[in-house]
């Protein structure tokens, strides 16, 4: 599986890890575990609180900052129901590269810093968690009910555990 990760780092904040490499590893692992069968394209934007608040207001009509936004490129009958989601390939493929456009991830770097401190783990773990959380949304998972939340949390933890990214 080929993954094209279009990355825009729209912040001067630095981390002690490569955000692009880390996101790529988390995404690849999540898609492998979900058995995603296609080459795909994902956009990743890393911004600050002001930038994500602006996007949240513009695209979701919610005027507040958040830690992560996910904009799926596919519509699912059920989570990870990729075959039905890609039934009309013309609607979900980038004609320039033949990849399924899986969607967009936007991460608030300010929240990566503050939540890592608040939860007592590394910024690498927090960033990776937000990527895993978002990629699960791009695969059709949600957390609107307790059962959905349990399933999604277990999937996120499986991704992070398989990469050796723990809370400590």
N, C-alpha and C positions, 0 to 999 in steps of 0.2 A: 504494500500500500504506500502510495506517495502522498505526502502531506505538504501542501504549500502553505506556509505560515507568513502572512503579510503582517509585519510588525511595525507599529508606530509608537515610539517612546516619547510621549509629549510631556515630559517632566525633566527637571534638572536633578531630581533626587536620585541618589545612587544606592545601590545595594551591593552586598559582598558576594553576589552570584549574578550570573548572566540571566536576565529575565527571558530573553529569547530562547536560549538553550534550555532553560528550566521549563518554560511553557511547552516547548517542543517535546521534551521527554514525557511530561505529564499527559499531553494530548495524545501522543503515540501510544502510551501505555493504556490510557482510557479507551481509545478506539480499538486497540487489540483485544482488550478484555470484553468489550461490547460486541466484538466480531463485526466491526464496520467493514463492509466488503468492497468499498470503492476508493479510488484516489479522491482526495478532497482538498478544498481550499478553505482556510479559516483566517479571519482578520483578528488581530489582537492590538488593542490600543491600551497603553498604560498612561494614565493622566492623574491629575490631582483632584482634590475635593471640589474645587470650583468647576473644573472641566467635566467631571461626571455629573455634577448637579445640573449643568447646562444641558447635557445629553439626556438626562432623565426627564427634564422639563420639556425638551424639544420632542423626544420620541415617545414618552410615556405619559406626558401631562402631569408629572409628579415633581413638584418644586422642592426637592431635597436631595442631599447627597446620599450615596449608598456605597457599599464596598465593591460591588461588581454588578455589571449589567450583561445580560445575555440576549442576543438577537438571533434566534434560530432561522436558518435558511430553508428548513424543511418543515412540513406539516405531517404529523404522525397519527396513525390509527391507535398505536400503542407504543410505549417507550421502546426504543431500539428496533422498531418495525421498519427497517431501512428499505426493504423491497417495495412496500406499499408507498413509502414516502418519496421514492424515486421513480414512480411508475411513468411519469411524463418527464423524461430526461431533459427535454428542451427547456423546461421551466426551472430546473435546478442545477444545470451544468454551465460552467464558464466555457463558452465556445472557443476561447483562446487557448485553453490548456486541457479541456476535456474533463476537468475535475468537478465533482459535486461541491457546490458552495454550501458548506455546512453551517456557516453563520459567523457572527461577530461576538467577540468578548471584549469588554471594557473593564479594566481594573483600576481602582483608586489607590495609588501608591501611598497616600497619606493614611488610609485605613490599613494597608499592609503593615506600616510602621506601628500605628497605635494598637491594632488588634493583636499583633504579635506580642507586644508588651503586656497588654491587658490579659491575654490568655497564657502568658508565660512560656511561649515557645519562640522559635526562630522566625525571622522574616522569610526565610526560604520556605518553611513549613506553611506559613500563612499565605504567601503568594501561590504556592503549589496547591493548597486547599482551594483557593478562589478559582484557579484555573480548572481544577477537577470539578468543582461545583458547577462552573459555567459550562464545561463540556458535557456534563450530564444533562443540563438544560438543552444544549444543542442536539442531544440524542433523544429528546422527547420526554425526559423525566421532569417531575415537578415535586413540590412539597406543600401542596395546598391542604392535604389531609394528613393525619398522623401516620397512616400506613404509607402514603407516598413519601413522606419525609423519612421514615425508617428505611425504606428501600433505597432512596437516593443517598442517605448518609452512609449506608453499608457499601454502596458502590464507590463513593468518594474515598472511604477508608481503605477499600481494597486497592484502589489505584495508588494511594499514598504509601500503603504498607508494602506493595510490590516494588516500590522504588526506594524503600528504606527511609522514607521521610516520616519521622515520628514527632509526637508532641514535645519530646524532651530534647 
